[in-house]
Amino acid sequence: MYGLDTNVLIRYLLRDDLMQAELARAAIENAVQSGEPVVVSLLTMLESEWVLRSCASIDKKTILSTFRMLLETRDIRIEQEETLEEALYLYENSSADFADCLMTARYARLGCSAMLTFDRKAAQLPGVIAVAAI
């Protein structure tokens, strides 16, 4: 099994460096053809969202579409798919940051009754409680 680093996933998605994009595509294809599953961790997804938004100036709608495409790709496994699906739902339907949505979804899957935060946008998510400043 091979795990993808954020830089490989980003090159694969953006194709902003054609040589590295081709190397990333070939590495993924070779792994799949040799029977090695290719996995993307939730941490890689978190970093990828930041890179797509902050460095590549990709809008929220396109990020959502890209991540959903990854979820549907047969050759790439996503760590805890259900958590990512829930985080994408929260992200699409709120003004909270993707990181807050992913943490909220992950904490819910861990059995937490809520996530505590000082972030006003995150506090509007279901399962999140605002901590009042003293």
N, C-alpha and C positions, 0 to 999 in steps of 0.2 A: 504494500500500500504506500502511495506517495501523497504527502501533504503539500499543498501549494503555498508558497510564500506570497505575500501581498504583491511584491514586484512582478512575479510571474503572472499572477491573475490580472493585474492591471495592464501589463503588456498584451496579454491575450485579449482583453476586452477593448482596450483603446486603440491598439495598433499604432500608437504614437511614435514608436521606434520600430520601423519595419523589420530590421534584423532580429531584434529581441522578440518581437511579436511572432515571427516565423519560428524562432527557436522554442518559444513557449508552446505554440500550436503543435510543433513536431514532438516535443517532449510529452505533451498530454496524449497525443495520438499514439506514440510509441508505447507509452505505459499501458494504455487501454488495450492495444493490440497484443501486448505481451501478458495480459491478464492481471496487471497491477491496477487496482482501484485508485482513482485520483480523488482526494478529499480536500475540501475547503473548510477550515475551522471558523467558528463564530468570530474569533479574534481577527482572522483574515478578512472576514466580511465587514467587521467594524472599521478596520484600517482602510479597506477598499472604499467604503462609503465616504470616509474623510478625504481620501485622495481624489475620488471622482468629483466631489462637491467643491473642495477647497483648491485643489491644484488644477483640475481639468475644467472647472466651472460648469459642471453638468448639473442640470436642474433635477429637482426632486422626482418629477414624473418619469424622467428617463432613468434615474437610479432605480426607482421601483420596478420599472419594466425590465431593466438589466438583471436585477437580482431575481426576479420571477423567472426570467429566461434561464438563469443558472439553476434554479430549483427544478426546472423541467428538463434540463439536459441529462440524458441517460448516462453519459460517460463521466460525469462529475458528481460526486456525493457531497452533500452539505452536512456538516456536523449538526445534529439536533435540528433537522429540517422544520419540525413543528414549532420550535422556538423562533426560528427565522421567519416563518410564515406569520406567526402572531406579531412579531416585531414589525414586519412590513405592513400588516393591517393597522397597527397602532400609528405607525409613521404616516401612512397615507391619510388617516382620519384625524390627525391632530396637528398642532403646531410644534410639538415636542421634537427635539433632535433625535436622529436615528439611534444614537448611543443610549439615550434615556429609554427609548422604546425597546431596544434590545435588552437592556438591563432589567426593565420591568417584566418582559416576557420570560427572561431566564429565571428571575427570582420567583415568579409564579410557578414555573416548572420545578423549582427546587422546593416548593411547598410553603414559601413565605406568604404570610397574610397580606403584606404590603411592602413597598419600598419607601423608605423615608428620604426626603429631599428638601433642599432649600430652593430648588429651581421651580419658579412659578409655572412655566409651561409644562414641565414634567408632572407637576402636582395635579394637573388637570386630567392626566391619564387614569383610567380605572386601575385600581390596585396600587396607587401611589398616594402617599400622605405628606403634606407639607409640614415641615418642622418649623414651628413658630420661633422667630428670633427672640432671644431674651434681652 
